Amino acid sequence: MFRILSTASALPQCRKTNDDLSTFLDTSDEWISQRTGIRERAVCTNESLTELLSAAGRQALERAGLRADQLDLILCATIRGDYITPSQACIIQKELGASCPAMDISAACTGFMYALDVAAGYFARKKVRYVLVLAGDTMSRLVNWQDRSTCVLFGDAAGAVILGEGDALRSILLTADGNIDVLNVPHSGGNSPFDTLPQQESFLKMNGQEVYKFAVSSMCRDVKEACRQAEIEPEQLDWLVPHQANLRIIESAAHKLKIPMERCLTGIEHLGNSSAASIPVVLDQANTQGKLKKGDLLALTAFGAGLTTGAGVIEW
């Protein structure tokens, strides 16, 4: 169906360590790092999500040796774009100078996996040759910075891949289980004089313990099923590429899958949880560092609000 032609990523310039956060939150580097593995994260100051995604998109095009007008489709996975409408993908289309169809994918932290699956359908129908898949979120603008249990977990980032025709996708699967209680971000209200619904602050709310249990079980289940569909065993994987929500989640899932941590791509120590961007960003970092070799088998796995999950096996 497709193969990955290039990877790219973009981060805000401002970085905040756990010690920085402890100056205004009742927390510490020890408390955060021991429980999550996170030591610092990039946060937006004067950057927009559009700027991050555009930078990642341009870099991906350059590395693939393509022009924007050669793209047949742009998909953007994000929780919230810079505008309610038009879509973030349409804004990036304009920024890059492309002229193809463009649309957003809303599946929270699983958005990148959902976007890959949508792209696979277009390749299967032979509707496209080149697809730009973007994923980005500015979570620092969605968390409550007075809630020490959640705001310390997240960072901002954008990632991108260019997909071309090929047979590198061995398997891919998605799930959803409608659940508002575990993880949600309420919508900000308008000023309708007729609206009687109670107004809520548009901050992320999360039950961390429930997310942890769901994450470990779903990652193990999905990776095993993706490997089964690809006709391999998890032990045959060269790399596990998990959503970067919590290092302890990754360690627990990898242990259950019998995959050593040396074969897990992680960047959470310096990125925090960058939502939909986390997989393409760590993929890009590994790619640019020369870790990924032709023929390597990668299992990508994510989970997020919805509750959604996704996993797939790709040959590099």
N, C-alpha and C positions, 0 to 999 in steps of 0.2 A: 504493500500500500504506500508506505513512505519511508524515507530515511532522513536523518538529521544532517543537514548540510552545514549548519553553523550554529554557534551559541553566542550569547552576549548578555551583559548585565550592566546595571547602573545603580549607584547608591548615592544618597545625599552626602554632602561634604561634612556635615556636623556629626560627630560621634560622641556618645555619652556612655561613660562607664558606670558600673554599679556604684562606685564611690561618688560619682557625680549625683546620682539619684538619691543617695543617702543624705545629701545636704538639705533636701526638702521633704523626704519621706522617712518614716520610721522603719528603716530597713538597713541592710549592710551587704557588702560584697560576699561575705561568707554565706549569709542566708540565701541570697539569690543563686549564687554559683553552685552551692551544694545541692539545691533542690531542682535546678533547671539546667545547669551547665553553661548558662549565659554569663558573660563578663562585660560585654559592651554591645551597643547597637547603633546603627545610623538612623538619624531622625531628620525630617525635613524642617527647614527654617523658612527660607524664601523660595524653595523649589516646589513646583507643582508636580502632580502625578504625570501630567502630560510631558513635562520636561524629562522626567526619568524614563518614561516609556519610549519617547522619541529618541533619546540617546541610545537606549538598548536596541531599538529597531534599526537605527542607522548603522550601528556597529555590526549587527547581525547581517544586514545586507552587504556591507563592505566585505566582511569575512567570507560570505558566500559568493562574492564576485557578481552580485546582481544589482540591477537598478530597481527603484521603487515601481516603475511602470511595468515591470515584469511580474509583479505579484498578481496572483489570481484571487486571493482571499486574505483578509486580515481578521484574526480572532484575538480578542483581548479578554483575559480572565481578571476580574477585579470585583471587590466587594462594593466599592463606590468610586465612580469616576469623578472627574472635576465638575461635571455637569450631570444633572438628572437626565437630560436629553439635550443635544444628541449623545449617542453612545461614545464611550471613550475610544473605541476602535475607529469611529468615523473621524474623531479629532486627530488621531494619529495618522490616519490616511491622508488628511490634509497636510499635516506637518511634514510627512515624508514625501509628498508629491505623488502618491499612488492614485489609481483610479478604479480599483477593484471593489467588490462588495466587502463590507466590514461590519462586524457585530460583536457585542459583548457576551461573555459567558458568566453567569452568576452561580457559583457553587462554592463560595468562600475559599478556604484553604485548599480545596480539591479542584479549584477552577482550572488549573493547568492541565490536569488529567482529563477533565471533561472536554477541554478545548482540543486536546490531542485526539480524543475519540471522535469529536465532530469533524476534525480535519480528515481522519481516516475514512469517514463516510464520503467526503468529497473526492478523495483519491480513488476510492473503490468505484465511484460512478464516473471516473475519468473526467471530472469537471474542472480539475486544477492541475497545474504543474508545480507551482511554487506557492507556499502558504507561509505567512508570517504569523507565528503564535506568540503573543505577548502575555505576560502576567505581571501585575503590579498592584501594590496597595500602600497607602500611607496610613498605617495603623496608628501612628502617633496622634493622628487627628480624630481617631475614633475611640480611643480609650479614655477612661477617667483618670486624670493624673493625681487624683486624691485617693485612688483605690490602689494601695500598694500590692494587692494580691494579683492584679492583672496588668497594670501599666508597665511593670518591670519586664514583662515577657516579650514585648513586641518591638519590632523595628520596621523601617521603611526600605523598600527596594523595588526594583523592576528587573525582569528577566525576559529573554527572548530566544526563540529558535526559528530558523528557516527550515521548512520541510520541503523535500523534493521527492519525486517518484522513486520508489525502491521497495525492497522487501525486508527492511530491518525490523518492522513491527511484528513481533512474534505473537503477542496477545495483549488484550486490553479489556478491562471490565470496570463498571461503575455501579455504585449502589446509592440508595437514598432511603432515609427513614425519618419522615417528618417529625421534628422535635424542636419546639421553641424554647423549652424550659432549660436545657443544658447550656445553650450558647446562643446569644442573640444581640443585635444592635437595633434598638427601636428607631423608627423613622422620625425625623423632626417634623413638627406640625406646621401648618400654614396659618392664615389669619381669617379663615372663613367665619363669618358671623353666625353660620348655621350649624357649625360643627360642635357636637356635644361630647365627643370622645375625650378622655383625659389626656393631657399633654405629657409626654415623657421626654427625658433628656436623652439625646442621641449618643449614648455611651455604650461600649461593649459590656455585656454582663455574662459571666461564665461560672459554671459549677466545675471547678478544677478537678475534683476527685472523680466525677462522672466522666469528664472528658478523658482523663488518664486511662480509666478502665476501658472505655470505648476505643480509644486510640490503639492500645496494645492489642486487644483482641481483634480489631478490624484489620490492622496491619498484618498480623500473622495469618488471618483467614484469607485476606485478599492476595497476599504474596504467594501463598501456597496454591491458590486457585489459578493465579496468573501463570505460575510455573507449570501447573498441571496442563493448562491449555497450550502452553508452549512446548510441552512434552520434555520438560527437564525437572530436576530436583532443585530445591532452594540452595543446596550445598554446591551446585554447579555454577551458581551465579558468580561473576567476577566482582560485581558491585551492587550493593543495595543503596538506593537513592531515596531516602525517606523525607517526608515533610518535616521541616525543622521547627517543631513546637516545643520540645523538651528533650534534652539529652537522655534523661532517665527513661523516657518512653522508648527512644530509639534503642538504648542498651537492653531494655527488657524484651522488646520485640526481636532484636537480633539474636539474643540468647535463646529464645524459644524457637527461632528458625534455624539455630545452629550455624549462624553466620558470624564469623569473628568481626569485632569492631574495626579491625584493620581494613576490612572490605566494605565498610559503610562510609559513604560520603557525607561529611558533616561540616557545617560552618556556623552552627548555632552559637558557638562561643563568642563570635564577633558580629553576628547578624541579628540574634534574637529570632523571634518568630515573625517572619516577613510575609506570612499568609500565602497567597497564591504564588508569590514570587520565589518562595524558598527553594523549590526543586530546580527550576531553571537557573537560579543564581548559583547554587552549589554545583550544578552540572557544568555551568560555564567556568567556574573556578577550577574544577578538576580538569576540564578540557584544556584551558589555557596553561595549566601547570604540567600538562603532558601525562597525566595519570591514565587517561583513557586510551586504549589501544584498539586498533581495528580488529573486529571479531569478538571483543569483550561483550559479555551478556550482562545487561543492567536490568534490575527490577526497580521500577519507580512506584512509590506508594504514598498516598496522601489521605487525610481525613480532615473534616471541618464541619462548620455549622451546616445545619440542614436536617438531620445529620447526613453528610455525604462522605463517600469514600471512593477511591479509585486506585487501580494498580495496573501495571503493564510490564511486559518484558520486551526490551529493545536490544537488538544487536548493533553495536557501535560500528 
